[in-house]
Protein backbone atom coordinates (compact mmCIF):
# COMPACT_ATOMS: atom_id res chain seq x y z
CA UNK A 1 0.00 0.00 0.00
CA UNK A 2 1.44 3.34 -1.04
CA UNK A 3 0.61 6.20 1.30
CA UNK A 4 0.79 9.92 0.77
CA UNK A 5 3.64 10.13 3.26
CA UNK A 6 5.70 7.61 1.30
CA UNK A 7 5.09 9.38 -2.00
CA UNK A 8 5.91 12.86 -0.73
CA UNK A 9 9.07 11.76 1.06
CA UNK A 10 10.66 10.79 -2.24
CA UNK A 11 10.35 14.01 -4.27
CA UNK A 12 11.58 17.56 -4.09
CA UNK A 13 9.38 19.98 -2.12
CA UNK A 14 9.13 22.57 -4.93
CA UNK A 15 7.53 20.31 -7.53
CA UNK A 16 3.83 19.80 -8.18
CA UNK A 17 2.16 16.59 -7.01
CA UNK A 18 2.08 13.76 -9.50
CA UNK A 19 -1.06 11.96 -10.61
CA UNK A 20 -0.14 9.03 -8.34
CA UNK A 21 0.19 11.35 -5.34
CA UNK A 22 -3.15 12.99 -6.10
CA UNK A 23 -4.76 9.57 -6.45
CA UNK A 24 -3.29 8.49 -3.09
CA UNK A 25 -4.66 11.63 -1.45
CA UNK A 26 -8.06 11.04 -3.03
CA UNK A 27 -8.13 7.46 -1.71
CA UNK A 28 -7.13 8.58 1.79
CA UNK A 29 -9.52 11.56 1.92
CA UNK A 30 -12.25 9.72 3.90
CA UNK A 31 -9.66 8.82 6.55
CA UNK A 32 -8.33 12.38 6.62
CA UNK A 33 -11.85 13.81 6.98
CA UNK A 34 -12.73 11.33 9.74
CA UNK A 35 -9.51 12.14 11.62
CA UNK A 36 -10.36 15.85 11.43
CA UNK A 37 -13.82 15.07 12.86
CA UNK A 38 -12.20 13.28 15.81
CA UNK A 39 -9.87 16.23 16.41
CA UNK A 40 -12.77 18.66 16.19
CA UNK A 41 -14.78 16.66 18.73
CA UNK A 42 -11.83 16.39 21.12
CA UNK A 43 -10.86 20.05 20.80
CA UNK A 44 -14.41 21.15 21.56
CA UNK A 45 -14.15 19.68 25.09
CA UNK A 46 -10.63 20.74 26.01
CA UNK A 47 -11.72 23.62 28.21
CA UNK A 48 -14.68 21.97 29.91
CA UNK A 49 -15.93 18.70 31.29
CA UNK A 50 -17.46 16.64 28.48
CA UNK A 51 -21.19 16.12 28.71
CA UNK A 52 -22.88 12.89 27.69
CA UNK A 53 -23.55 14.37 24.25
CA UNK A 54 -19.88 15.36 23.90
CA UNK A 55 -18.76 11.85 24.79
CA UNK A 56 -21.24 10.42 22.31
CA UNK A 57 -19.94 12.76 19.59
CA UNK A 58 -16.34 11.68 20.28
CA UNK A 59 -17.27 7.98 20.24
CA UNK A 60 -19.20 8.41 17.00
CA UNK A 61 -16.28 10.26 15.38
CA UNK A 62 -13.83 7.54 16.48
CA UNK A 63 -16.10 4.83 15.04
CA UNK A 64 -16.26 6.72 11.72
CA UNK A 65 -12.46 6.96 11.69
CA UNK A 66 -12.06 3.23 12.34
CA UNK A 67 -14.59 2.44 9.60
CA UNK A 68 -12.79 4.72 7.14
CA UNK A 69 -9.44 3.08 7.97
CA UNK A 70 -10.98 -0.37 7.57
CA UNK A 71 -12.51 0.57 4.22
CA UNK A 72 -9.20 1.98 2.98
CA UNK A 73 -7.31 -1.15 4.06
CA UNK A 74 -9.87 -3.42 2.42
CA UNK A 75 -9.89 -1.37 -0.76
CA UNK A 76 -6.10 -1.30 -1.13
CA UNK A 77 -5.64 -5.02 -0.46
CA UNK A 78 -8.24 -5.98 -3.07
CA UNK A 79 -6.71 -3.67 -5.69
CA UNK A 80 -3.17 -4.99 -5.25
CA UNK A 81 -2.15 -7.21 -8.19
CA UNK A 82 -1.15 -10.77 -7.44
CA UNK A 83 2.45 -11.88 -7.54
CA UNK A 84 3.51 -12.73 -11.08
CA UNK A 85 0.54 -10.97 -12.66
Number of C-alpha atoms within 10 A of each C-alpha: 11 10 12 17 11 11 15 13 9 8 12 9 9 6 7 10 14 12 9 12 18 14 13 17 16 13 16 18 14 18 21 15 14 20 19 14 19 20 14 14 20 16 10 13 14 9 7 7 9 14 10 9 9 15 15 13 17 21 14 15 21 18 14 19 21 15 15 20 18 12 14 17 13 11 12 12 10 9 9 9 8 7 5 4 4
